[in-house]
Amino acid sequence: MDEATEDWKQLVGCWVELRYGGKLVRTGEVEDVTPDSSVMWLKFNGNHGRQMVAKTDGYEVLPVR
């Protein structure tokens, strides 16, 4: 597993793991990112929709290989 990625713009279109406190919260595809990489939107399969994630929320974002 790669280290957490700080430049979220690089992750648009990629699948990532969203982790908090070292524990997996969920996996999703990065749909969009603000120009300053401070906020991203993840989309999920099925009826789970989207989630907005801000860097200030304290999550780690790890690319899925």
C-alpha positions as CSV (number, residue, x, y, z in Angstrom):
1,M,0.0,0.0,0.0
2,D,1.3,3.4,-0.9
3,E,1.6,6.2,1.6
4,A,-1.2,8.7,2.1
5,T,-1.4,11.1,-0.9
6,E,-1.5,14.8,0.0
7,D,-2.1,16.1,-3.5
8,W,-5.6,14.8,-4.0
9,K,-5.8,16.3,-7.5
10,Q,-3.6,13.4,-8.6
11,L,-6.3,10.9,-7.5
12,V,-9.3,12.0,-9.6
13,G,-10.7,8.9,-11.3
14,C,-8.7,6.6,-9.0
15,W,-10.0,4.2,-6.3
16,V,-8.8,5.0,-2.8
17,E,-9.2,3.7,0.8
18,L,-10.5,6.3,3.2
19,R,-8.9,5.6,6.6
20,Y,-9.3,7.2,10.0
21,G,-7.1,6.3,13.0
22,G,-5.5,3.6,10.9
23,K,-8.8,1.8,10.3
24,L,-10.5,1.4,7.0
25,V,-13.7,3.5,6.8
26,R,-14.6,2.8,3.2
27,T,-13.3,2.5,-0.4
28,G,-14.5,4.7,-3.2
29,E,-13.6,6.5,-6.5
30,V,-12.4,10.1,-6.3
31,E,-14.9,11.9,-8.4
32,D,-13.7,15.5,-8.0
33,V,-11.3,17.6,-6.0
34,T,-11.1,21.3,-5.2
35,P,-8.2,23.2,-6.9
36,D,-6.3,23.5,-3.6
37,S,-6.8,19.7,-2.7
38,S,-8.6,20.6,0.5
39,V,-11.8,18.8,-0.3
40,M,-12.7,15.7,-2.4
41,W,-15.8,13.9,-3.4
42,L,-15.8,10.1,-3.3
43,K,-18.4,8.1,-5.1
44,F,-19.4,4.6,-4.1
45,N,-21.1,1.6,-5.8
46,G,-24.7,0.8,-5.2
47,N,-26.9,3.0,-3.1
48,H,-24.2,4.6,-1.1
49,G,-24.0,7.8,-3.2
50,R,-21.2,10.3,-2.6
51,Q,-19.3,11.7,0.4
52,M,-17.5,15.0,0.7
53,V,-14.1,14.6,2.6
54,A,-12.1,17.6,3.8
55,K,-8.4,17.4,4.8
56,T,-9.4,19.0,8.1
57,D,-11.5,15.9,8.8
58,G,-8.3,13.9,9.6
59,Y,-8.7,11.1,7.1
60,E,-5.9,9.3,5.4
61,V,-6.4,8.7,1.7
62,L,-4.6,5.8,0.2
63,P,-4.6,4.7,-3.4
64,V,-5.9,1.2,-4.1
65,R,-3.6,-0.9,-6.2
